[in-house]
């Protein structure tokens, strides 16, 4: 199982990534052990999605990093799109 996640930092930055161990990955971000964690600072989890394989998760990650995907995340964050 592969998990896609989107984080929102206090500095209005967003990070979208995939992992096979979400708790470990979030801990790495919180400890600023990753470049993304250093850029975000403190963050909240916007959403998580589970996928059966890496390829499907990567396709969704690419979408969320596109213009339409960023708009989708904006709507999710503002509450105009149901989770």
Protein Blocks (a to p, Z undefined) as FASTA:
>chain_A
ZZddddddfkopacddddfblklmmmmmmnopafklmmnmpaddfbdcddfbfklmmmmm
mmmmmmklmmmmmmmmnopacZZ
